[in-house]
Amino acid sequence: MESRFCNVAKVKTTDNASMMLPVTSADKPDIPPLILGKWQNLADLAAKSIGTDAGLIMRLSPDQIEVCVSSTGPDNPYVPMETSPLGLGLYCETVVGTRNVLNVPNALVDKDWKDNPDIALGMISYLGMPIKWPDGEIFGTICVLNRKEHPFAGVHIDILAHLRLSIETDLHMLCERQRMEQLVREKDIILQEAHHRIKNHLHMLSGMVQLGIYAGVETKQDMDTLLHKLTERIRAIALLHSHIAMAADSQVALGDFVETIATTIIDALADKEVNLDLDIEPVSVNRRTFFHLGLLISELITNALKHAFAATASPSINVTMKNIDTNTFSLQVCDNGSGLPPGFSPKAQDSIGMMLVSDLPGQMGGSYTFSSNNGACFDFILEKRSGEPDPPMPTQGHHESTP
């Protein structure tokens, strides 16, 4: 699970070096009481099995380190939720800074540790190792401390390593549960969106039928033409829904999709060979924009195939798509056909296709222009997340999880 909102802590290691490292970020899950209860047992087990006065699970934040869980015992001076600012050179700062085991049998005879702040509490021996989130961010440490010299042996390090593994397994489980809950929420939203889209598209098809009738469908040929247009649009809508259903995330990549829908329409409607020239940058959009963009490209290519190439020996359609910024992209669809008639305006046309071309950009939070120079060319500036509020700014805080 890659973190989106990384926090950074500045710690001081035993050689007086300052080090920046990523710590628990804002998108990490809280530690529930049930897990904290389990960790309490682990802290008690660490102190008892290694034979020390204190067993601790510490949690690092950007500006301090906190006692998350503390073993019970009369000689343990540390209490849960107790905090110390970073930069004092505590044992645990070196552990997280080096991301390695720290073994100090007797700080009083160790030149690097004889002035350590924990000596003021009587804790002269220390064994600790870092605890990490699944993505590598530092959660904190698990450690044991003692008031007397304690020659920590290999078996003690193994015990602490196994207890750390249990804690990191819990962190992994919490992240996976959060990820699955997010997926369920997203799937629920996707299902609601699908119902909404299908309802709207049925209304749109119904409107097309009504427009066709009111436009004067009087002969069998008129009816066949109307049914053919409806069939084309139903196929385009089905293709769009198929691509949306295959997308795993709320953001849908457009690259291969643009080529798929363009080639599908050309293969279905072209009565001569048409060259398709694509210049597509990687662009990801939300599902609403994805669907509207598919309809837009479908209508423009369909219109070119039907009206542009009657006198063109080597017809060509060019589709260009570029990123402008984080929420805006450009789309250009051009052909080398006969061009647009004098005084042409999409809004003034009574065809269903041109009505969609004039209306869809506004629904996508964008705008369009058109020109006719050696063929027809339509240029669009569109939003990637049309219909959505602006995304929240990342926060620098983090979830506090204390017993």
C-alpha positions in Angstrom: 0.0 0.0 0.0 1.7 3.2 -1.2 1.1 6.2 1.0 -0.2 9.4 -0.5 0.4 11.9 2.3 3.8 11.2 3.7 5.0 12.8 7.0 8.6 13.3 7.8 10.4 13.2 11.1 13.9 14.6 11.9 15.7 12.3 14.4 19.1 12.6 16.0 21.3 9.4 16.0 24.0 8.4 18.4 26.7 10.1 16.2 24.8 13.4 16.5 23.8 13.1 12.9 20.3 14.5 12.0 18.3 12.2 9.7 14.9 12.7 7.9 12.7 9.7 7.5 9.1 8.9 6.5 6.7 8.2 9.4 3.1 7.2 9.7 1.1 9.2 7.2 -2.4 10.6 7.2 -3.9 7.8 5.1 -2.8 5.0 7.5 -5.5 3.2 9.6 -6.0 3.9 13.3 -4.9 1.2 15.7 -8.1 -0.2 17.3 -8.4 -1.1 21.0 -8.4 -4.8 20.3 -5.0 -4.6 18.6 -3.7 -2.3 21.4 -4.8 -4.9 23.9 -2.8 -7.6 22.0 0.2 -5.3 21.9 0.0 -4.8 25.7 0.4 -8.6 26.1 3.4 -8.5 23.7 5.1 -5.7 25.7 4.5 -7.6 28.9 5.9 -10.8 27.3 9.0 -8.9 26.0 9.9 -7.6 29.5 9.2 -10.9 31.2 10.9 -13.3 28.7 14.0 -11.1 28.3 14.2 -10.2 32.0 13.9 -6.4 31.9 12.1 -3.8 33.9 10.3 -2.3 30.9 8.9 -3.4 27.6 7.7 -0.7 25.2 6.1 -0.2 21.8 6.9 3.4 20.8 5.2 5.4 18.0 7.0 8.0 16.0 5.4 11.2 14.7 6.9 14.2 12.8 8.0 16.0 16.0 7.9 13.6 18.9 8.0 10.0 20.0 5.2 8.6 22.1 4.8 5.6 24.4 2.1 3.6 22.6 2.1 0.6 24.9 4.1 0.0 28.1 4.5 -3.2 30.1 3.1 -3.4 33.6 5.5 -3.6 36.5 6.6 -1.7 39.5 10.1 -0.7 38.1 8.8 0.6 34.8 8.8 4.4 34.8 7.1 4.8 31.3 3.4 5.3 31.0 1.2 5.2 27.9 0.7 8.4 26.0 3.9 9.9 27.5 5.8 11.8 24.8 9.3 13.2 24.2 10.4 15.7 21.6 12.8 14.5 18.9 16.3 15.6 18.8 17.3 14.6 22.3 19.3 11.6 21.1 17.1 8.9 22.7 17.8 5.3 22.2 14.8 4.9 19.9 15.9 7.8 17.7 19.0 5.9 16.7 16.9 2.7 16.1 14.5 4.4 13.6 17.3 6.6 12.1 19.5 3.6 11.3 16.5 1.2 10.8 18.6 -1.4 12.7 18.8 -3.2 16.0 20.4 -1.3 18.9 22.0 -3.2 21.7 23.3 -1.2 24.7 24.2 -3.6 27.6 25.4 -0.7 29.9 25.1 2.9 28.9 27.2 4.1 31.9 30.4 2.5 30.4 29.5 3.4 26.8 30.9 6.7 25.6 28.2 7.0 23.0 25.4 6.5 25.5 26.6 7.7 28.9 24.7 11.0 28.5 21.5 9.5 27.1 18.3 11.1 28.6 16.9 7.7 29.6 19.7 7.4 32.2 17.9 10.1 34.2 15.1 7.5 34.6 17.6 4.9 35.7 17.4 2.9 32.4 21.1 2.0 31.6 20.5 -1.0 29.3 18.5 -1.1 26.1 17.6 -3.4 23.3 15.3 -2.2 20.5 14.5 -2.5 16.8 12.3 -0.6 14.3 8.7 -1.3 13.4 7.6 -0.5 9.9 4.3 -0.1 8.0 4.0 -2.4 4.9 5.1 0.5 2.6 8.3 1.1 4.6 7.1 4.1 6.6 8.3 4.0 10.2 5.7 3.3 12.8 8.1 3.3 15.8 10.1 0.8 17.8 9.7 -2.2 20.1 12.2 -2.2 22.9 13.1 -3.3 26.4 15.0 -1.4 29.0 16.6 -2.3 32.4 17.9 -0.5 35.4 20.9 -2.7 35.7 23.4 -3.9 33.2 21.9 -6.5 30.9 24.1 -8.4 28.4 21.5 -9.1 25.7 22.1 -12.4 24.0 21.2 -13.6 20.5 18.1 -15.4 22.0 16.9 -12.0 23.3 17.2 -10.4 19.9 15.3 -13.4 18.4 12.5 -13.0 20.9 12.1 -9.3 20.2 12.3 -9.9 16.4 9.4 -12.4 16.7 7.3 -9.9 18.7 8.1 -7.2 16.1 6.9 -9.6 13.4 3.6 -10.0 15.1 3.2 -6.2 15.3 4.1 -5.7 11.7 1.7 -8.4 10.7 -1.1 -6.5 12.6 -0.1 -3.4 10.7 -0.3 -5.2 7.4 -3.7 -6.7 8.3 -5.0 -3.2 9.2 -3.9 -1.8 5.9 -5.4 -4.6 3.9 -8.7 -4.3 5.8 -8.7 -0.6 5.1 -7.9 -1.2 1.4 -10.8 -3.8 1.1 -13.2 -1.4 2.8 -12.2 1.3 0.4 -12.7 -1.1 -2.6 -16.2 -2.0 -1.3 -17.1 1.7 -1.0 -15.8 2.3 -4.5 -17.7 -0.6 -6.0 -20.9 0.6 -4.3 -20.3 4.0 -5.9 -19.5 2.5 -9.3 -22.7 0.4 -9.1 -24.8 3.6 -8.3 -23.0 5.4 -11.2 -23.8 2.5 -13.6 -27.5 2.6 -12.7 -27.5 6.4 -13.1 -25.7 6.2 -16.5 -28.0 3.5 -17.9 -31.1 5.4 -16.9 -29.7 8.6 -18.6 -28.7 6.7 -21.7 -32.1 5.1 -22.0 -33.6 8.6 -21.7 -31.2 9.8 -24.4 -32.2 6.9 -26.8 -35.8 7.6 -26.1 -35.2 11.3 -27.0 -33.6 10.2 -30.2 -36.6 8.2 -31.1 -38.9 11.2 -30.4 -36.6 13.5 -32.4 -36.7 11.1 -35.3 -40.5 10.8 -35.2 -41.0 14.6 -34.9 -38.5 15.1 -37.8 -40.9 13.3 -40.0 -40.4 9.5 -40.3 -42.9 8.8 -42.9 -41.5 6.0 -45.1 -39.9 2.6 -44.5 -36.6 4.1 -45.6 -36.9 6.9 -43.0 -37.6 4.3 -40.3 -34.7 2.1 -41.4 -32.4 5.2 -41.3 -33.6 6.1 -37.8 -33.2 2.5 -36.5 -29.7 2.3 -38.1 -28.7 5.5 -36.2 -30.1 4.1 -32.9 -28.3 0.8 -33.4 -25.0 2.6 -34.0 -25.4 4.6 -30.8 -26.5 1.6 -28.8 -23.3 -0.2 -29.9 -21.2 2.8 -29.0 -22.8 2.9 -25.5 -22.4 -0.8 -25.0 -18.7 -0.5 -25.9 -18.2 2.4 -23.5 -19.9 0.5 -20.6 -17.8 -2.6 -21.4 -14.6 -0.5 -21.0 -15.9 1.1 -17.8 -16.8 -2.3 -16.3 -13.2 -3.5 -16.9 -11.6 -0.6 -15.2 -10.5 -1.5 -11.7 -10.1 2.1 -10.4 -12.3 5.2 -10.2 -9.8 6.8 -12.8 -9.9 5.3 -16.3 -6.9 5.4 -18.7 -7.9 6.7 -22.1 -4.9 5.6 -24.3 -5.9 2.2 -25.7 -9.6 3.0 -25.4 -9.4 5.9 -27.9 -7.8 3.6 -30.4 -10.3 0.8 -29.8 -13.4 3.0 -30.2 -12.0 4.7 -33.3 -11.0 1.5 -35.1 -14.3 -0.1 -34.2 -16.3 2.7 -35.8 -14.1 2.8 -38.8 -14.3 -0.9 -39.4 -18.1 -0.8 -39.0 -18.9 2.2 -41.1 -16.1 3.0 -43.6 -16.8 2.1 -47.2 -13.1 2.6 -48.2 -9.8 2.4 -46.4 -9.4 5.2 -43.9 -6.0 6.0 -42.3 -6.2 6.6 -38.5 -3.4 8.7 -37.1 -3.2 8.8 -33.3 -1.1 11.1 -31.0 -2.3 10.2 -27.5 -0.6 11.1 -24.2 -1.4 9.0 -21.1 -4.6 10.7 -19.7 -6.7 9.3 -16.8 -10.2 10.6 -16.3 -13.2 9.8 -14.1 -16.0 7.6 -15.4 -18.3 10.4 -16.3 -15.7 12.1 -18.5 -14.7 8.7 -19.9 -18.2 8.0 -21.1 -18.9 11.5 -22.5 -15.5 11.5 -24.3 -16.3 8.2 -25.9 -19.6 9.5 -27.2 -17.9 12.6 -28.5 -15.2 10.8 -30.4 -17.7 8.3 -31.7 -19.9 11.1 -33.1 -17.1 13.0 -34.7 -15.6 10.0 -36.4 -19.0 8.7 -37.5 -19.8 12.2 -39.0 -16.5 12.3 -40.9 -17.0 8.8 -42.4 -20.5 9.7 -43.5 -20.0 13.2 -44.9 -16.3 14.1 -45.4 -14.7 11.6 -47.8 -16.9 11.3 -50.8 -14.3 13.1 -53.0 -11.2 12.2 -50.9 -8.9 9.7 -52.5 -6.9 8.9 -49.4 -9.1 9.7 -46.4 -7.4 10.2 -43.0 -8.6 10.9 -39.5 -6.3 12.4 -36.8 -7.0 12.2 -33.1 -4.7 14.1 -30.7 -5.0 14.1 -26.9 -2.6 16.0 -24.6 -2.4 16.8 -20.9 -2.7 20.4 -20.1 -2.5 20.3 -16.3 -3.7 18.0 -13.4 -7.4 18.4 -14.2 -7.5 19.6 -17.9 -6.7 18.0 -21.2 -7.1 18.8 -24.9 -8.7 16.7 -27.6 -8.5 17.4 -31.3 -10.3 15.4 -34.0 -9.5 16.3 -37.6 -10.1 14.9 -41.1 -8.8 15.7 -44.5 -12.2 15.6 -46.2 -14.3 18.2 -47.9 -14.5 20.5 -44.9 -17.5 22.1 -43.2 -20.1 24.0 -45.2 -20.2 27.8 -45.1 -21.9 29.2 -42.0 -21.7 25.8 -40.3 -22.5 25.7 -36.6 -23.0 22.4 -34.6 -25.7 24.1 -32.5 -27.7 25.0 -35.6 -27.8 21.5 -37.0 -30.8 19.2 -36.5 -28.8 16.0 -36.6 -28.5 14.0 -33.3 -24.8 13.7 -33.7 -24.1 17.4 -34.0 -26.4 18.1 -31.1 -24.3 15.8 -29.0 -21.1 17.4 -30.2 -22.4 20.9 -29.2 -23.8 19.8 -25.8 -21.3 17.2 -24.4 -18.3 19.6 -23.9 -20.4 21.7 -21.6 -21.4 18.6 -19.6 -17.6 17.8 -19.3 -16.8 21.2 -17.9 -15.1 22.3 -21.1 -15.4 24.2 -24.3 -14.8 23.6 -28.1 -13.9 25.4 -31.3 -14.0 24.2 -34.9 -12.4 25.1 -38.2 -12.5 24.1 -41.8 -9.1 24.2 -43.5 -8.2 21.2 -45.7 -10.9 19.3 -43.8 -12.9 19.6 -40.6 -11.2 20.1 -37.3 -12.7 20.1 -33.8 -10.7 21.3 -30.8 -11.8 20.7 -27.2 -10.5 21.7 -23.8 -12.0 19.3 -21.2 -11.9 18.5 -17.5 -10.5 15.1 -16.4 -12.8 14.9 -13.4 -16.0 16.6 -14.7 -18.8 16.8 -12.2 -16.5 16.3 -9.2 -15.6 18.8 -6.5 -12.0 19.9 -6.3 -9.9 17.3 -4.5 -9.0 18.1 -0.9 -5.5 19.4 -0.2 -3.2 16.8 1.5 -3.0 17.3 5.2 0.2 17.1 7.2 -1.4 15.6 10.3 -1.6 11.9 11.2 -3.9 9.6 13.0 -3.0 9.5 16.7 -3.6 6.0 18.1 -3.1 5.8 21.8 -4.2 3.3 24.4 
